Amino acid sequence: MEVRRMDIHIAEIPVACRACEARHGGVCGTLTPAELCELNKYSARRRLDAGTEVVGQGETVSSYANIIRGVVKLTKMMADGRQQIVGLQFAPDFLGRPFVSESALSAETATDAEICNFPRSVMDRLAARAPDLKDRLHRQALQELDEARDWMLTLGRKSAQEKVASFLYLIATHSDPEEVDKSSFDLPLSRADIADFLGLTIETVSRQFTKLRKDGVIAIENNRHVIVPDLDRLMQFAGNDR
């Protein structure tokens, strides 16, 4: 009996989905060709400039998205107007919280980005009848919870040097999933945003960048481009386990 392979070479899969990173590494990887076709009917790719708000805190959630390229920062605003960056999302992350009608966070592109946007009602309908999709969404939520707990450790217990090195290691290993070489990348955040994300002052962040550069852990070009000669050494400076 011949077994048909359901991969990117099967004609039933929409053309836009065949080479999509989110198709293989994200939630869409659980969908059948028929389900992909259904979702594709309502989806639209959007190219967004850095600083574009995708959804605002307290807004009604009308759509979800897969991040195809770029970095999205998640922020939480307090009643008095103070704002905190509480997370970063990268390709092929799923942007949104299924079955929740109001966004608890603001999502804004930290870099130029591309997302695949689709109506909330369509994705909720697919998740209701596709156990594999619901399971993937559940596992992503648990992964985000684990990452949030790890970041609590970073913020609560690590030194300033370890915090900055942890941030650089995060960007090196997550910012571009299609890039095999993780030793070179552009910083997606300004020094002020990095300080906000790490709970440090801008001056402290700048001093730690200088120390890491003098120690040969990183090199910096044009103030935003970072080169990491040895990723394992950066991980050691971050205080991370292997």
Secondary structure, 3 states (H helix, E strand, C coil): CCCCCCCCCCCCCCHHHHCCHHHHHCHHHHCCHHHHHHHHHHCEEEEECCCCEEECCCCECCEEEEEEECEEEEEEECCCCCEEEEEEEECCCEECCCCCCECCCEEEECCCEEEEEEEHHHHHHHHHHCHHHHHHHHHHHHHHHHHHHHHHHHHHHCCHHHHHHHHHHHHHHHCCCCCCCCCEEECCCCHHHHHHHHCCCHHHHHHHHHHHHHCCCCEEECCCEEECCCHHHHHHHCCCCC
